[in-house]
Amino acid sequence: MKTLKTHILVVNGGSSSIKFAVYHRDKKLKNILSGQLNRIGLKNPEFTVTNNHTDEKSKIKIEATNFNEATRVFIEWLKDQEYFEEISCIGHRIVHGMEHSRPEIIDDNLLEELHKIVEFDPDHLPAEIEMIKLFKEQFPQLMQIACFDTSFHTTIPQYAKTFAIPKKYYTEGIKRYGFHGLSYSYLLHELKKKSKTEAKGKIILAHLGNGASVAAIKKGKSIDTSMGFTPAGGIVMSTRSGDLDPGVAGYLMRKGLNAEKFNDLINHQSGLLGISGYSSDMEDLLEQEKENKDAALAIQIFCYQINKYIGAYTASLGGLDVLIFSGGIGENAPVIRSRICKGFNYLGIKIDERKNKKNKTIISTKNSAVKVYVIPTDEEIVIAKNTKKLYINTQVKTS
């Protein structure tokens, strides 16, 4: 058997940011280092790194006017790190994976397939593909592995993922895919560690952050989720519109808005930002809620829409055993969790506000009919585990 190198690089690239982590490939996958490049393409881009052994944080001054330049800066920095020679493979978060139900080794065929669906996700896929190519150019010896956000939801039944448009469009790939799958996979795994019985029950997962979605889980499988053909669907998000009457698209296009501008409108100008006219950040809106009626309205709409989805998914599941909050808002905004849960007295959900304010793992009371958890998500560790498994299996087969 070949001697395997000991480190895994995990990369989570978006249109304006790159998150990364380096793991030591032992049984527990120890996180050695993590960091991110933010504000790519904007003034004063940021490159921050945290050494997870010492908790030492550092900021690196960079110049990067676009994603390509930022990726090259990251690669050059990576080459200078003492652990670089021990990196065995790279795991990528790929937001859109069509019908791929498991991680895949990235080869020319997969890259060609991703190129064909760029229009499905123009906000993420072009940057992800570009990053893969740059790593391949610089480190052709390193295996690259794609971990798809959509894989978790490939179990959704056809009646829940089919849109009511002519069938030919379904065959072209226009259907509900769902996203945040890596996060949901992690949350389900964490729940299983706490209670195998609960993990087999009727569960609703709420990943509430800049991007936000809700998923219904039955017997450990996704049966429905709020995001659809793209990550713009579902509930109101920081800058994404969520569900929108399709007639709005036709109306705006007749007024001269082309497809590219419409995509920018619903992904970058809408959501909490569009409603409030003030900020896309929930913390900012909560601070201004009493003085700014539009900020208050944005918060109200956000909570109301999550209420609707949880209620609908409870019906789809035939009841509810567990509700899990995660994501930046879900993990850190007790007042939002409280407002959402107050709408479910009829389900027997009872929140212990003392525990809720302290962001405890379990925030429901002992006599609550539904157990309510707050579980911080970790997409990177899911990518690292999947990458490790596929890499080792491949090496064993070729040894």
VEXDREN-2710 file (C-alpha; in Angstrom, 1 decimal):
% VEXDREN-2710
k/r/px/py/pz
1/MET/0.0/0.0/0.0
2/LYS/1.2/3.5/-0.8
3/THR/2.2/5.8/2.1
4/LEU/-0.6/8.4/2.3
5/LYS/0.1/12.0/3.0
6/THR/-1.5/13.3/6.2
7/HIS/-3.3/16.5/5.4
8/ILE/-6.6/17.4/3.6
9/LEU/-7.3/20.9/2.2
10/VAL/-11.0/21.9/2.2
11/VAL/-12.1/24.8/0.0
12/ASN/-15.5/26.5/0.0
13/GLY/-15.4/29.1/-2.8
14/GLY/-18.1/31.7/-3.7
15/SER/-18.3/34.6/-6.0
16/SER/-16.8/37.1/-3.5
17/SER/-15.2/34.8/-0.8
18/ILE/-13.0/31.8/-0.3
19/LYS/-13.2/29.8/2.9
20/PHE/-10.7/27.1/3.6
21/ALA/-9.4/24.7/6.2
22/VAL/-6.6/22.2/6.6
23/TYR/-7.2/18.9/8.4
24/HIS/-4.8/16.4/9.8
25/ARG/-6.0/13.1/8.4
26/ASP/-6.3/11.1/11.6
27/LYS/-9.4/9.4/12.9
28/LYS/-11.0/12.6/14.2
29/LEU/-9.8/14.8/11.4
30/LYS/-8.1/17.5/13.5
31/ASN/-8.6/21.0/12.2
32/ILE/-5.1/22.5/12.0
33/LEU/-5.8/25.8/10.3
34/SER/-8.7/27.7/8.9
35/GLY/-9.2/31.0/7.1
36/GLN/-11.0/33.0/4.5
37/LEU/-10.5/35.6/1.8
38/ASN/-13.4/38.1/1.8
39/ARG/-14.5/41.2/-0.1
40/ILE/-13.0/39.8/-3.3
41/GLY/-13.5/42.4/-6.1
42/LEU/-14.2/45.2/-3.5
43/LYS/-12.0/47.7/-1.8
44/ASN/-9.7/46.4/0.9
45/PRO/-10.0/42.6/0.4
46/GLU/-9.4/40.7/3.6
47/PHE/-7.3/37.5/4.1
48/THR/-7.5/36.1/7.6
49/VAL/-6.0/32.9/9.0
50/THR/-6.5/31.1/12.3
51/ASN/-4.0/28.6/13.7
52/ASN/-6.3/26.2/15.5
53/HIS/-3.4/24.8/17.6
54/THR/-2.6/28.2/19.2
55/ASP/-5.7/30.2/18.4
56/GLU/-3.4/32.7/16.9
57/LYS/-5.2/34.9/14.3
58/SER/-3.4/36.8/11.6
59/LYS/-4.4/39.2/8.8
60/ILE/-2.5/39.2/5.5
61/LYS/-2.6/42.3/3.3
62/ILE/-3.5/41.3/-0.3
63/GLU/-4.5/42.9/-3.6
64/ALA/-7.1/41.0/-5.6
65/THR/-9.5/42.8/-8.0
66/ASN/-11.3/39.6/-9.0
67/PHE/-11.8/35.9/-8.0
68/ASN/-9.0/34.6/-10.3
69/GLU/-6.4/36.9/-8.7
70/ALA/-7.6/36.1/-5.1
71/THR/-7.3/32.3/-5.9
72/ARG/-3.8/32.8/-7.2
73/VAL/-2.9/34.8/-4.1
74/PHE/-4.3/32.0/-1.9
75/ILE/-2.3/29.3/-3.9
76/GLU/1.0/31.2/-3.6
77/TRP/0.4/31.6/0.1
78/LEU/-0.4/27.9/0.5
79/LYS/2.9/26.9/-1.2
80/ASP/4.8/28.7/1.5
81/GLN/3.2/26.9/4.4
82/GLU/5.2/24.2/6.2
83/TYR/2.4/21.7/6.0
84/PHE/1.9/22.1/2.2
85/GLU/3.9/19.1/1.2
86/GLU/1.7/16.9/3.4
87/ILE/-1.6/17.9/1.6
88/SER/-2.8/14.7/-0.1
89/CYS/-6.1/15.9/-1.7
90/ILE/-8.5/18.8/-2.0
91/GLY/-12.2/18.7/-1.1
92/HIS/-14.4/21.3/-2.7
93/ARG/-17.9/22.4/-1.8
94/ILE/-19.9/22.5/-5.1
95/VAL/-23.2/24.2/-4.6
96/HIS/-25.1/22.6/-7.6
97/GLY/-24.6/18.9/-8.4
98/MET/-27.7/17.9/-10.4
99/GLU/-28.4/14.3/-9.6
100/HIS/-25.1/13.4/-8.1
101/SER/-25.9/11.6/-4.8
102/ARG/-22.4/11.2/-3.5
103/PRO/-19.0/12.9/-3.7
104/GLU/-17.1/12.5/-6.9
105/ILE/-13.5/12.7/-8.1
106/ILE/-13.1/15.7/-10.3
107/ASP/-12.0/14.8/-13.8
108/ASP/-12.5/16.4/-17.2
109/ASN/-15.9/14.7/-17.6
110/LEU/-17.2/16.2/-14.4
111/LEU/-15.8/19.6/-15.2
112/GLU/-17.5/19.5/-18.6
113/GLU/-20.8/18.5/-16.9
114/LEU/-20.5/21.4/-14.4
115/HIS/-19.8/23.8/-17.3
116/LYS/-23.1/22.7/-18.9
117/ILE/-25.1/23.7/-15.9
118/VAL/-23.4/27.1/-15.1
119/GLU/-26.7/28.8/-16.0
120/PHE/-28.4/26.8/-13.2
121/ASP/-26.2/28.6/-10.6
122/PRO/-24.4/31.6/-12.1
123/ASP/-23.6/33.0/-8.7
124/HIS/-21.5/30.0/-7.5
125/LEU/-20.5/27.6/-10.2
126/PRO/-18.3/29.8/-12.4
127/ALA/-16.1/30.7/-9.4
128/GLU/-16.0/27.0/-8.2
129/ILE/-15.0/25.8/-11.6
130/GLU/-12.4/28.5/-12.0
131/MET/-10.9/27.5/-8.6
132/ILE/-10.7/23.8/-9.5
133/LYS/-8.9/24.6/-12.8
134/LEU/-6.4/26.9/-11.1
135/PHE/-5.6/24.2/-8.5
136/LYS/-5.3/21.6/-11.2
137/GLU/-2.9/23.9/-13.1
138/GLN/-0.7/24.5/-10.1
139/PHE/-1.0/21.0/-8.4
140/PRO/-1.8/18.4/-11.1
141/GLN/-0.7/15.7/-8.7
142/LEU/-3.3/16.4/-6.1
143/MET/-6.7/14.6/-6.3
144/GLN/-9.6/17.0/-6.2
145/ILE/-13.0/15.8/-4.9
146/ALA/-16.4/17.5/-5.4
147/CYS/-18.9/17.4/-2.5
148/PHE/-22.3/18.6/-3.7
149/ASP/-24.7/20.6/-1.6
150/THR/-27.6/19.1/-3.6
151/SER/-26.7/15.4/-2.9
152/PHE/-28.5/15.3/0.4
153/HIS/-31.8/16.1/-1.3
154/THR/-31.7/13.5/-4.1
155/THR/-34.1/11.5/-1.9
156/ILE/-36.9/14.0/-2.4
157/PRO/-39.8/12.2/-4.1
158/GLN/-40.8/13.3/-7.6
159/TYR/-44.1/14.8/-6.5
160/ALA/-42.2/17.2/-4.2
161/LYS/-39.5/18.2/-6.7
162/THR/-41.6/18.6/-9.9
163/PHE/-42.7/22.1/-10.9
164/ALA/-46.1/22.5/-12.6
165/ILE/-44.7/23.4/-16.0
166/PRO/-44.5/21.3/-19.2
167/LYS/-42.8/18.0/-18.7
168/LYS/-40.1/18.8/-21.3
169/TYR/-38.6/21.3/-18.8
170/TYR/-38.3/18.7/-16.1
171/THR/-36.3/16.5/-18.5
172/GLU/-34.0/19.5/-19.2
173/GLY/-33.3/19.5/-15.5
174/ILE/-35.7/22.2/-14.2
175/LYS/-36.8/20.8/-10.9
176/ARG/-36.4/21.2/-7.1
177/TYR/-32.8/20.3/-6.1
178/GLY/-32.5/21.9/-2.7
179/PHE/-29.3/23.2/-1.1
180/HIS/-27.5/23.5/2.3
181/GLY/-27.1/19.7/2.0
182/LEU/-23.7/19.6/3.6
183/SER/-25.0/21.5/6.6
184/TYR/-28.0/19.3/6.9
185/SER/-25.9/16.1/6.7
186/TYR/-23.8/17.4/9.6
187/LEU/-26.9/18.3/11.7
188/LEU/-28.4/14.9/11.1
189/HIS/-25.2/13.2/12.1
190/GLU/-24.9/15.3/15.3
191/LEU/-28.5/14.5/16.2
192/LYS/-27.8/10.8/15.6
193/LYS/-24.9/11.0/18.1
194/LYS/-27.4/12.5/20.7
195/SER/-30.3/10.1/20.0
196/LYS/-30.6/7.4/17.3
197/THR/-34.3/7.3/18.0
198/GLU/-34.8/11.0/17.4
199/ALA/-32.6/10.8/14.2
200/LYS/-35.1/8.3/12.8
201/GLY/-38.1/10.5/13.6
202/LYS/-39.9/13.4/12.0
203/ILE/-37.4/16.3/11.8
204/ILE/-37.3/19.8/10.5
205/LEU/-33.9/21.4/10.0
206/ALA/-33.7/25.2/9.7
207/HIS/-30.4/26.6/8.4
208/LEU/-30.8/30.3/8.9
209/GLY/-28.0/32.5/7.8
210/ASN/-27.2/34.9/4.9
211/GLY/-28.6/32.0/2.9
212/ALA/-31.6/30.4/4.6
213/SER/-33.6/27.2/4.1
214/VAL/-35.8/24.7/5.8
215/ALA/-35.8/20.9/5.2
216/ALA/-38.2/18.1/6.2
217/ILE/-36.5/14.9/7.2
218/LYS/-38.3/11.5/7.6
219/LYS/-36.5/8.3/8.6
220/GLY/-33.2/10.0/8.0
221/LYS/-34.0/11.1/4.4
222/SER/-34.9/14.5/3.0
223/ILE/-38.5/14.6/1.7
224/ASP/-38.8/18.3/0.9
225/THR/-36.9/21.5/1.2
226/SER/-37.6/25.2/0.7
227/MET/-34.8/26.1/-1.8
228/GLY/-35.7/24.9/-5.3
229/PHE/-34.1/25.0/-8.7
230/THR/-31.6/27.6/-7.4
231/PRO/-30.6/28.8/-3.9
232/ALA/-32.8/31.9/-4.5
233/GLY/-36.0/30.1/-3.8
234/GLY/-37.8/29.5/-0.5
235/ILE/-37.8/31.8/2.5
236/VAL/-36.6/35.4/2.5
237/MET/-32.9/35.6/3.0
238/SER/-30.3/38.4/3.5
239/THR/-30.3/39.6/-0.1
240/ARG/-32.3/36.9/-1.8
241/SER/-36.0/37.2/-2.5
242/GLY/-37.1/33.7/-1.7
243/ASP/-40.3/32.5/-3.4
244/LEU/-41.7/35.0/-5.9
245/ASP/-44.8/35.0/-8.1
246/PRO/-43.4/34.0/-11.5
247/GLY/-45.5/36.8/-13.0
248/VAL/-43.2/39.3/-11.4
249/ALA/-40.3/38.1/-13.6
250/GLY/-42.5/38.6/-16.8
251/TYR/-43.7/42.0/-15.7
252/LEU/-40.2/43.3/-14.9
253/MET/-38.7/41.9/-18.1
254/ARG/-41.5/43.6/-20.1
255/LYS/-40.3/46.8/-18.3
256/GLY/-36.8/46.3/-19.7
257/LEU/-35.1/44.2/-17.0
258/ASN/-33.0/41.5/-18.8
259/ALA/-32.3/38.0/-17.3
260/GLU/-28.9/39.0/-16.0
261/LYS/-30.3/42.1/-14.2
262/PHE/-33.2/40.1/-12.9
263/ASN/-30.8/37.5/-11.4
264/ASP/-28.9/40.3/-9.7
265/LEU/-32.1/41.7/-8.4
266/ILE/-33.4/38.6/-6.7
267/ASN/-30.0/37.4/-5.4
268/HIS/-28.3/40.6/-4.4
269/GLN/-30.8/43.4/-3.9
270/SER/-33.8/41.7/-2.4
271/GLY/-34.6/39.8/0.9
272/LEU/-34.0/41.6/4.2
273/LEU/-32.0/44.3/2.4
274/GLY/-34.7/45.0/-0.2
275/ILE/-37.5/45.1/2.4
276/SER/-35.7/47.2/4.9
277/GLY/-33.8/49.4/2.5
278/TYR/-31.3/49.5/5.3
279/SER/-29.3/46.3/5.9
280/SER/-29.1/42.6/5.0
281/ASP/-27.7/41.8/8.5
282/MET/-30.2/40.5/11.0
283/GLU/-28.3/41.9/13.9
284/ASP/-28.4/45.4/12.4
285/LEU/-32.2/45.0/11.8
286/LEU/-32.9/43.9/15.3
287/GLU/-31.0/46.9/16.7
288/GLN/-33.1/49.3/14.5
289/GLU/-36.4/47.4/14.9
290/LYS/-38.1/49.9/17.3
291/GLU/-37.1/53.0/15.3
292/ASN/-37.3/51.7/11.8
293/LYS/-40.6/50.3/10.6
294/ASP/-39.1/48.8/7.5
295/ALA/-36.5/46.9/9.5
296/ALA/-39.3/45.6/11.8
297/LEU/-41.3/44.5/8.7
298/ALA/-38.3/42.6/7.3
299/ILE/-37.9/40.7/10.5
300/GLN/-41.6/40.0/10.7
301/ILE/-41.7/38.6/7.1
302/PHE/-38.6/36.5/7.8
303/CYS/-40.2/34.8/10.9
304/TYR/-43.6/34.5/9.2
305/GLN/-42.3/32.7/6.2
306/ILE/-40.3/30.3/8.3
307/ASN/-43.5/29.7/10.4
308/LYS/-45.3/28.9/7.1
309/TYR/-42.7/26.4/6.0
310/ILE/-42.4/24.6/9.3
311/GLY/-46.2/24.3/9.5
312/ALA/-46.3/23.0/5.9
313/TYR/-43.5/20.5/6.5
314/THR/-45.1/19.3/9.8
315/ALA/-48.1/18.4/7.7
316/SER/-45.9/16.7/5.1
317/LEU/-44.2/14.7/7.8
318/GLY/-47.5/13.8/9.5
319/GLY/-46.2/15.4/12.8
320/LEU/-43.0/16.7/14.3
321/ASP/-40.6/15.2/16.8
322/VAL/-37.5/17.5/16.5
323/LEU/-36.8/21.0/15.3
324/ILE/-33.2/22.1/14.8
325/PHE/-31.9/25.6/14.4
326/SER/-28.5/26.3/12.8
327/GLY/-26.7/28.8/10.7
328/GLY/-25.5/32.3/11.7
329/ILE/-29.0/33.5/12.7
330/GLY/-30.3/30.2/13.9
331/GLU/-27.3/29.7/16.2
332/ASN/-27.0/33.3/17.5
333/ALA/-30.3/35.1/17.5
334/PRO/-32.5/33.9/20.5
335/VAL/-35.2/36.5/19.8
336/ILE/-35.7/35.1/16.2
337/ARG/-35.9/31.5/17.5
338/SER/-38.4/32.6/20.2
339/ARG/-40.6/34.4/17.7
340/ILE/-40.6/31.5/15.3
341/CYS/-41.5/29.0/18.1
342/LYS/-44.2/31.1/19.6
343/GLY/-46.2/30.4/16.5
344/PHE/-46.3/26.7/17.3
345/ASN/-48.2/26.5/20.6
346/TYR/-50.7/24.2/18.8
347/LEU/-47.9/21.7/18.2
348/GLY/-47.0/21.7/21.8
349/ILE/-43.6/23.4/21.3
350/LYS/-42.5/25.1/24.5
351/ILE/-39.3/27.1/24.8
352/ASP/-37.3/27.6/27.9
353/GLU/-36.4/31.2/27.4
354/ARG/-33.5/31.1/29.9
355/LYS/-31.8/28.3/27.9
356/ASN/-32.7/30.0/24.6
357/LYS/-31.1/33.3/25.6
358/LYS/-27.9/31.4/26.5
359/ASN/-27.9/29.5/23.1
360/LYS/-28.0/26.1/24.9
361/THR/-28.0/23.0/22.8
362/ILE/-31.6/22.1/23.9
363/ILE/-33.9/25.1/24.3
364/SER/-37.2/23.4/24.7
365/THR/-38.7/22.6/28.1
366/LYS/-38.9/19.1/29.4
367/ASN/-42.6/18.9/28.8
368/SER/-42.4/20.2/25.2
369/ALA/-44.1/17.9/22.7
370/VAL/-41.3/18.7/20.2
371/LYS/-37.6/18.8/21.1
372/VAL/-35.9/21.9/19.9
373/TYR/-32.1/22.0/19.4
374/VAL/-29.6/24.7/18.5
375/ILE/-26.7/23.0/16.8
376/PRO/-23.8/24.9/15.2
377/THR/-23.2/23.6/11.7
378/ASP/-19.8/22.6/10.2
379/GLU/-19.9/22.1/6.4
380/GLU/-16.1/21.9/6.2
381/ILE/-15.8/18.8/8.4
382/VAL/-18.4/17.0/6.2
383/ILE/-16.3/17.9/3.1
384/ALA/-13.2/16.7/4.9
385/LYS/-14.7/13.3/5.9
386/ASN/-16.2/12.7/2.5
387/THR/-12.9/13.6/0.8
388/LYS/-10.9/11.5/3.1
389/LYS/-13.1/8.4/2.6
390/LEU/-13.1/8.7/-1.2
391/TYR/-9.3/9.4/-1.4
392/ILE/-8.4/6.5/0.8
393/ASN/-10.7/4.1/-1.0
394/THR/-9.1/5.2/-4.3
395/GLN/-5.6/4.7/-3.0
396/VAL/-6.3/1.3/-1.7
397/LYS/-7.8/0.2/-5.0
398/THR/-4.7/1.4/-6.9
399/SER/-2.1/0.0/-4.5
END
